[in-house]
């Protein structure tokens, strides 16, 4: 535990550790992020004394794979152990298969859903992660390593770009500094080189942090876990709404700089007989007026002990049709990995139960 995590550091910070000349840092970044090498001894173009020094001071990969489940729809779920024995989850979703478009071969498209915390403080009523409580923030390197691991594990080409969504365990904006640093490391051209335009932060709505993130103008996309159109229901589903109500979140979103070709994503978890009626759809349209929005309707994924139920397909389609008729882009998210531990936190919960 006394060794530092290599992936915690931007190139300029590594230079401050005395890794010189400058091109050595670029070589290091290339070995780790381009060739997916996690052993300093294998970095053959580095001097032996530098390799020894790095081995004494750093570890490269802070994750140990404990469990890997694959769904019929090719969604993959991973459980990782951290150096302090706590566990986190990562999900890899295949969005599109390899295909031919206009006579050209197109690669398969993937989204990696990463965690930013061990557990979570927000305490959403529908979320299994919240049941385990909050343990700690992940470091920038522990966040970066999740993306790095997916590329290495799948044998992806070094130039293969993934979509990165900070939507796994934890509230990303509650771990603000490490999140922002991870975004920069993942986007660095000598590293994973995944543009901020491919990175999406999904937040339950910490209004002041949305504002701060907007002021940094990193070029990332924003997704808001809205899930309700009035404060009473949202407080029941997301207790944090007492501190940052719907109005404060929407006001912060209105100020957020969005690429002209992009929209703010609003995640709306649809729960049977709770928020799936047309009256809720009408209120949602009014709430989003003037914001370039895309609404993503999500089927609630039932898990053992939950009081909530999955809505039926026809109700979902009616809700969607109403939004589309009002000019709001609206999709129904296809449930992925429903035959494996689909709900976020489920793999971790299984392991914790087995230990007690």
C-alpha positions as CSV (number, residue, x, y, z in Angstrom):
1,X,0.0,0.0,0.0
2,X,3.0,2.4,0.4
3,X,3.6,2.4,-3.4
4,X,2.0,5.2,-5.4
5,X,-0.4,4.3,-8.3
6,X,1.2,5.3,-11.6
7,X,-2.3,6.0,-13.2
8,X,-2.9,8.7,-10.6
9,X,-0.5,11.1,-12.4
10,X,-0.5,13.4,-15.4
11,X,2.7,13.6,-17.4
12,X,3.8,16.9,-15.9
13,X,3.4,15.4,-12.4
14,X,5.6,12.4,-13.3
15,X,8.3,14.9,-14.5
16,X,8.2,16.4,-11.0
17,X,9.1,13.0,-9.6
18,X,12.4,13.4,-11.5
19,X,11.5,11.2,-14.5
20,X,13.7,12.9,-17.1
21,X,14.4,13.8,-19.8
22,X,10.8,14.7,-20.9
23,X,10.6,12.0,-23.6
24,X,10.9,9.3,-20.9
25,X,7.5,10.2,-19.6
26,X,6.0,10.0,-23.0
27,X,7.6,6.5,-23.4
28,X,6.1,5.5,-20.1
29,X,2.7,6.7,-21.0
30,X,2.9,4.8,-24.3
31,X,3.9,1.6,-22.6
32,X,1.1,1.8,-20.1
33,X,-1.8,3.3,-22.1
34,X,-0.9,2.2,-25.6
35,X,0.6,-1.2,-25.1
36,X,-1.2,-2.0,-21.9
37,X,2.0,-3.1,-20.2
38,X,1.7,-3.2,-16.4
39,X,5.3,-4.4,-15.6
40,X,8.1,-1.8,-15.6
41,X,10.6,-4.6,-16.3
42,X,9.0,-5.1,-19.8
43,X,9.6,-1.5,-20.8
44,X,12.7,-2.4,-22.8
45,X,13.6,1.1,-24.1
46,X,13.9,2.5,-20.6
47,X,17.2,2.5,-18.7
48,X,17.6,-0.3,-16.1
49,X,18.1,2.2,-13.2
50,X,14.9,4.1,-14.2
51,X,13.0,0.8,-14.3
52,X,14.3,-0.1,-10.8
53,X,13.3,3.3,-9.5
54,X,9.8,3.1,-10.9
55,X,9.4,-0.4,-9.6
56,X,10.2,0.8,-6.1
57,X,7.9,3.8,-6.2
58,X,4.9,2.8,-8.3
59,X,2.4,0.1,-9.1
60,X,0.7,0.4,-12.5
61,X,-2.6,-1.4,-12.1
62,X,-4.4,-1.1,-8.8
63,X,-7.3,-3.5,-9.8
64,X,-7.5,-7.3,-9.3
65,X,-10.3,-9.0,-11.2
66,X,-12.5,-11.1,-8.8
67,X,-15.5,-11.9,-11.0
68,X,-16.6,-11.6,-14.6
69,X,-20.2,-12.3,-15.9
70,X,-21.3,-12.2,-19.5
71,X,-24.9,-11.7,-20.5
72,X,-26.7,-13.2,-23.5
73,X,-26.7,-9.7,-25.0
74,X,-22.9,-9.6,-24.6
75,X,-23.0,-7.1,-21.8
76,X,-20.1,-7.8,-19.4
77,X,-19.9,-7.1,-15.7
78,X,-16.7,-7.1,-13.7
79,X,-16.0,-7.1,-10.0
80,X,-12.6,-5.7,-9.0
81,X,-10.7,-5.8,-5.7
82,X,-8.8,-2.7,-4.8
83,X,-5.5,-2.7,-2.8
84,X,-7.4,-2.2,0.5
85,X,-9.6,-5.2,-0.3
86,X,-12.7,-3.1,-1.0
87,X,-14.6,-3.9,-4.2
88,X,-16.0,-2.0,-7.2
89,X,-18.0,-2.8,-10.3
90,X,-17.5,-2.0,-14.0
91,X,-19.9,-2.7,-16.9
92,X,-18.9,-3.0,-20.5
93,X,-21.8,-2.6,-22.9
94,X,-21.7,-3.6,-26.6
95,X,-23.7,-0.9,-28.3
96,X,-23.3,-2.0,-31.9
97,X,-21.8,-5.1,-33.5
98,X,-19.1,-4.9,-36.2
99,X,-21.0,-4.0,-39.4
100,X,-20.8,-2.7,-43.0
101,X,-22.1,0.8,-43.6
102,X,-22.0,2.4,-47.1
103,X,-19.6,-0.3,-48.2
104,X,-17.2,0.4,-45.3
105,X,-16.4,-1.8,-42.4
106,X,-17.4,-0.2,-39.1
107,X,-16.0,-1.4,-35.8
108,X,-18.1,-2.6,-32.9
109,X,-19.0,0.2,-30.5
110,X,-18.6,-0.1,-26.7
111,X,-19.5,1.9,-23.7
112,X,-17.7,1.4,-20.4
113,X,-19.6,2.3,-17.3
114,X,-17.1,3.1,-14.5
115,X,-17.3,3.6,-10.7
116,X,-16.1,6.7,-8.9
117,X,-16.6,5.6,-5.3
118,X,-16.7,2.5,-3.1
119,X,-20.4,2.7,-2.2
120,X,-22.3,6.0,-2.3
121,X,-23.6,8.8,0.0
122,X,-26.6,9.7,-2.1
123,X,-28.9,6.9,-0.8
124,X,-31.3,6.6,-3.8
125,X,-34.2,4.5,-2.8
126,X,-34.0,2.3,-6.0
127,X,-30.2,1.8,-5.9
128,X,-28.6,-1.3,-4.5
129,X,-25.2,0.4,-4.2
130,X,-26.6,2.7,-1.5
131,X,-27.5,-0.3,0.7
132,X,-23.8,-0.9,1.4
133,X,-23.3,2.7,2.5
134,X,-20.4,4.9,1.6
135,X,-16.8,3.7,2.1
136,X,-14.4,6.0,0.3
137,X,-13.6,7.9,-2.9
138,X,-11.6,6.3,-5.7
139,X,-8.4,8.0,-6.6
140,X,-8.0,9.3,-10.2
141,X,-5.8,6.3,-11.0
142,X,-8.4,3.8,-9.7
143,X,-11.0,5.4,-12.1
144,X,-8.6,5.5,-15.0
145,X,-7.6,1.9,-14.5
146,X,-11.2,0.7,-15.1
147,X,-11.1,2.1,-18.7
148,X,-7.5,0.8,-19.2
149,X,-8.4,-2.7,-18.0
150,X,-11.3,-2.9,-20.5
151,X,-9.1,-2.1,-23.4
152,X,-6.4,-4.5,-22.3
153,X,-8.9,-7.3,-21.4
154,X,-10.7,-7.1,-24.7
155,X,-7.4,-6.8,-26.7
156,X,-8.6,-3.5,-28.3
157,X,-6.3,-1.6,-30.6
158,X,-4.5,1.3,-29.0
159,X,-6.5,3.8,-31.1
160,X,-9.9,2.1,-30.3
161,X,-12.1,4.8,-28.7
162,X,-14.6,3.7,-26.1
163,X,-17.5,5.8,-24.7
164,X,-16.9,6.4,-21.0
165,X,-19.8,6.9,-18.7
166,X,-19.2,7.8,-15.1
167,X,-22.4,6.1,-14.0
168,X,-21.2,3.0,-12.0
169,X,-21.0,2.9,-8.2
170,X,-20.9,6.3,-6.5
171,X,-21.8,9.9,-7.3
172,X,-19.1,11.3,-9.6
173,X,-19.5,14.9,-8.5
174,X,-19.1,13.9,-4.9
175,X,-15.5,12.9,-5.9
176,X,-14.9,16.0,-7.9
177,X,-11.1,16.6,-7.9
178,X,-10.3,12.9,-8.7
179,X,-13.0,12.8,-11.3
180,X,-11.7,15.8,-13.2
181,X,-8.1,14.5,-13.0
182,X,-9.2,11.1,-14.3
183,X,-11.0,12.8,-17.3
184,X,-7.8,14.6,-18.2
185,X,-5.6,11.5,-17.9
186,X,-8.1,9.4,-20.0
187,X,-8.2,12.2,-22.6
188,X,-4.4,12.8,-22.8
189,X,-3.1,12.3,-26.3
190,X,-0.1,10.3,-25.1
191,X,-2.4,8.1,-23.0
192,X,-5.8,6.5,-23.7
193,X,-6.6,9.5,-25.9
194,X,-10.3,9.2,-25.4
195,X,-11.8,12.7,-26.1
196,X,-13.8,14.4,-23.4
197,X,-16.6,14.4,-26.1
198,X,-16.8,10.7,-25.5
199,X,-16.9,11.0,-21.7
200,X,-20.2,11.5,-19.9
201,X,-20.7,12.4,-16.3
202,X,-24.0,11.1,-14.8
203,X,-25.0,12.9,-11.6
204,X,-27.8,12.8,-9.2
205,X,-27.7,16.6,-9.2
206,X,-25.2,18.3,-6.9
207,X,-26.1,21.8,-8.3
208,X,-23.0,23.8,-7.2
209,X,-20.7,21.1,-8.6
210,X,-22.6,21.1,-11.9
211,X,-22.0,24.8,-12.0
212,X,-18.3,24.4,-11.2
213,X,-17.9,21.7,-13.8
214,X,-19.5,24.0,-16.4
215,X,-17.0,26.7,-15.5
216,X,-14.1,24.3,-16.1
217,X,-15.5,23.7,-19.6
218,X,-13.7,20.3,-20.0
219,X,-15.9,19.4,-23.1
220,X,-17.6,16.5,-21.4
221,X,-21.2,15.5,-21.7
222,X,-23.7,15.8,-18.9
223,X,-26.4,13.3,-17.8
224,X,-28.8,14.1,-15.0
225,X,-30.5,11.4,-13.0
226,X,-33.8,13.1,-12.7
227,X,-36.3,10.3,-12.2
228,X,-39.1,12.5,-11.0
229,X,-40.8,15.8,-11.9
230,X,-41.8,17.0,-8.5
231,X,-39.8,17.5,-5.4
232,X,-41.9,15.3,-3.2
233,X,-41.4,12.2,-5.2
234,X,-37.8,13.1,-6.0
235,X,-37.0,13.4,-2.3
236,X,-38.5,9.9,-1.8
237,X,-36.3,8.5,-4.6
238,X,-33.2,10.7,-4.1
239,X,-32.9,12.1,-0.6
240,X,-30.2,14.5,-1.8
241,X,-33.1,16.5,-3.5
242,X,-33.7,18.1,0.0
243,X,-30.4,19.9,-0.4
244,X,-30.5,20.4,-4.2
245,X,-34.1,20.5,-5.4
246,X,-35.2,20.1,-9.0
247,X,-35.2,23.9,-9.7
248,X,-31.6,24.3,-8.5
249,X,-30.4,21.4,-10.6
250,X,-32.3,22.6,-13.8
251,X,-30.9,26.2,-13.2
252,X,-27.3,24.8,-13.1
253,X,-27.9,22.7,-16.2
254,X,-29.2,25.8,-18.1
255,X,-25.7,27.4,-17.5
256,X,-23.8,24.3,-18.5
257,X,-21.8,24.7,-21.8
258,X,-23.0,22.1,-24.3
259,X,-21.5,21.5,-27.7
260,X,-24.0,22.7,-30.3
261,X,-24.3,19.2,-31.7
262,X,-25.0,17.7,-28.3
263,X,-27.8,17.6,-25.8
264,X,-28.0,17.2,-22.0
265,X,-29.1,13.7,-21.2
266,X,-31.9,13.3,-18.6
267,X,-32.1,9.8,-17.2
268,X,-35.6,9.0,-16.1
269,X,-36.0,5.7,-14.3
270,X,-39.5,4.5,-14.9
271,X,-41.1,2.7,-11.9
272,X,-44.5,1.0,-12.3
273,X,-47.4,3.1,-10.8
274,X,-44.9,5.6,-9.3
275,X,-43.8,7.9,-12.1
276,X,-45.0,6.3,-15.4
277,X,-48.2,8.3,-16.0
278,X,-48.9,10.9,-18.7
279,X,-49.3,13.6,-16.1
280,X,-45.6,13.1,-15.2
281,X,-44.7,13.2,-18.9
282,X,-46.5,16.6,-19.2
283,X,-44.6,18.0,-16.2
284,X,-41.3,16.7,-17.7
285,X,-41.9,18.6,-21.0
286,X,-42.6,21.8,-19.1
287,X,-39.5,21.4,-16.9
288,X,-37.1,20.9,-19.8
289,X,-38.4,23.8,-21.9
290,X,-35.5,25.6,-23.5
291,X,-32.9,23.0,-22.7
292,X,-31.4,21.0,-25.6
293,X,-32.5,17.7,-24.1
294,X,-32.5,14.0,-24.7
295,X,-34.6,11.9,-22.3
296,X,-33.6,8.4,-21.7
297,X,-36.4,6.3,-20.2
298,X,-35.0,3.4,-18.2
299,X,-36.9,0.3,-17.1
300,X,-36.4,-0.2,-13.3
301,X,-34.4,-3.4,-12.9
302,X,-35.9,-5.3,-10.0
303,X,-33.6,-6.8,-7.3
304,X,-34.4,-8.9,-4.2
305,X,-36.1,-6.9,-1.5
306,X,-37.0,-3.8,-3.6
307,X,-40.5,-2.4,-3.2
308,X,-40.5,-1.1,-6.7
309,X,-41.7,-2.8,-9.9
310,X,-40.7,-2.8,-13.6
311,X,-43.2,-0.9,-15.8
312,X,-44.9,-2.6,-18.7
313,X,-43.8,-2.0,-22.3
314,X,-47.0,-0.3,-23.5
315,X,-46.8,2.3,-20.7
316,X,-43.2,3.1,-21.6
317,X,-44.1,3.6,-25.2
318,X,-47.0,5.9,-24.4
319,X,-44.7,8.0,-22.2
320,X,-42.1,8.1,-25.0
321,X,-44.7,9.0,-27.7
322,X,-45.9,11.9,-25.6
323,X,-42.4,13.4,-25.3
324,X,-41.6,12.8,-29.0
325,X,-44.8,14.5,-30.0
326,X,-43.7,17.5,-28.0
327,X,-40.4,17.7,-29.8
328,X,-38.2,16.2,-27.2
329,X,-35.7,13.5,-28.3
330,X,-36.6,10.4,-26.2
331,X,-35.3,6.9,-26.2
332,X,-36.2,3.8,-24.2
333,X,-33.0,2.3,-22.9
334,X,-32.9,-1.4,-23.8
335,X,-32.2,-3.3,-20.5
336,X,-28.8,-4.7,-20.8
337,X,-27.5,-7.7,-18.9
338,X,-30.8,-8.5,-17.2
339,X,-29.9,-12.2,-17.0
340,X,-26.7,-11.4,-15.0
341,X,-26.2,-9.2,-11.9
342,X,-27.7,-6.3,-13.7
343,X,-28.5,-3.8,-11.0
344,X,-25.5,-1.7,-10.0
345,X,-24.0,-3.0,-6.8
346,X,-25.4,-6.5,-7.2
347,X,-22.1,-8.3,-7.8
348,X,-20.5,-6.5,-4.8
349,X,-23.5,-7.3,-2.7
350,X,-23.2,-11.0,-3.5
351,X,-19.5,-11.0,-2.5
352,X,-20.2,-9.1,0.8
353,X,-23.0,-11.6,1.7
354,X,-20.6,-14.5,1.0
355,X,-18.1,-13.0,3.4
356,X,-20.6,-12.7,6.3
